[in-house]
Amino acid sequence: MGMETFIVRVYRRDGSDPKRMAGAVEIPGVARVIPFDSLVSLERILSAHKSERKAMEASTTVEETSSACECKRFVFGVKLYQAQMTPSCRKVRMFLHEKSLSVQMEDATEGFGLSTHFVQRYPHRTVPMLELEDGTQIGESMAICRYLEELYPEPPLFGTGPLNRVLIDIWERRAYLEGAGAFEEVFRNSHPLMVNRGLAGTSEPVPQIPALVERGHGRVRRFFAKFEQRLNESRYVGGDFFSVADISTLCAVDFGRFVGLEIPEHCENLLRWYKEVSFRSSASA
Ligand SMILES: N[C@@H](CCC(=O)N[C@@H](CS)C(=O)NCC(=O)O)C(=O)O
């Protein structure tokens, strides 16, 4: 299956763009330290030493002065096709960040839609999509996260123990179907950029239906009420610990804010939770 992990130590200035990550890689058995100026060039260097990969543990140090240090595991040989502004892609980026994982990413967009190159490659026509070295394509944000959880179980984001796992599953699905689904219904059926794009995943024109905007607002109201109640009982969405259910909920709520649908002021618990999880560094992913 060809996926291996390299421990990469990244030093970068606070606030600098992670995509511009630069450093130097130390390969066991290779005398010199090889500089790189992006994840792509790091991957190229590691590729060139393919035969030694089994024994290799790569560590990097950056030449520039830095005030922040992060340890990241660079997942070699996979590529995440994604779009920066979409909630489903943000879920995967947040998940990677929480796991301190780094993968090569490719922008799958062109203008306001998906690129021809991407849709020819991936007929399901949705992002995110994780492509493995052998060409296997993993679609669906939660499937991607589960796959990564299996390979990199620490820290556990899908829970531990049968009941905790099942609660996270239940609340993650509710966040996605009742939260993100509701905001999407409003957005796709009202936004000018979504004309004839009522549904994702198809090249056929799907007209907007104004009645769905109204229905969507009702769904949004019920979603806020349900999650307010849940967060009155529980610190995090899935239970006592931060999990993928929080990631899904945060991405849904922020998508709602983008559409102009804010958490109502009376939802004190939801607002308390929102403040806490938005403060995590993964929230900027
Ligand atoms: N259930 C899928 C949803 C994927 C999805 O709908 N992605 C949107 C972005 S959030 C997309 O690809 N839209 C492309 C389009 O509108 O053409 C997942 O969680 O990955």
The ligand as a MOL file (V3000), in Angstrom:
LIG
                    3D

  0  0  0     0  0            999 V3000
M  V30 BEGIN CTAB
M  V30 COUNTS 20 19 0 0 0
M  V30 BEGIN ATOM
M  V30 1 N -20.3120 13.8790 1.8630 0
M  V30 2 C -19.1920 14.4840 1.1740 0
M  V30 3 C -19.5970 15.8400 0.6760 0
M  V30 4 C -18.6420 16.3550 -0.3280 0
M  V30 5 C -19.1100 17.6600 -0.9130 0
M  V30 6 O -20.3080 17.9200 -1.0870 0
M  V30 7 N -18.1340 18.4910 -1.2280 0
M  V30 8 C -18.4410 19.7730 -1.8160 0
M  V30 9 C -17.6430 20.8220 -1.1020 0
M  V30 10 S -18.0850 20.8800 0.6200 0
M  V30 11 C -18.0710 19.7300 -3.2720 0
M  V30 12 O -17.2390 18.9320 -3.6760 0
M  V30 13 N -18.6800 20.5710 -4.0810 0
M  V30 14 C -18.3800 20.6020 -5.4630 0
M  V30 15 C -19.4390 21.2830 -6.2700 0
M  V30 16 O -20.2980 21.9430 -5.6980 0
M  V30 17 O -19.3690 21.1430 -7.4910 0
M  V30 18 C -17.9760 14.5830 2.1150 0
M  V30 19 O -18.1840 14.6970 3.3210 0
M  V30 20 O -16.8470 14.5350 1.6400 0
M  V30 END ATOM
M  V30 BEGIN BOND
M  V30 1 1 1 2
M  V30 2 1 2 3
M  V30 3 1 2 18
M  V30 4 1 3 4
M  V30 5 1 4 5
M  V30 6 2 5 6
M  V30 7 1 5 7
M  V30 8 1 7 8
M  V30 9 1 8 9
M  V30 10 1 8 11
M  V30 11 1 9 10
M  V30 12 2 11 12
M  V30 13 1 11 13
M  V30 14 1 13 14
M  V30 15 1 14 15
M  V30 16 2 15 16
M  V30 17 1 15 17
M  V30 18 2 18 19
M  V30 19 1 18 20
M  V30 END BOND
M  V30 END CTAB
M  END
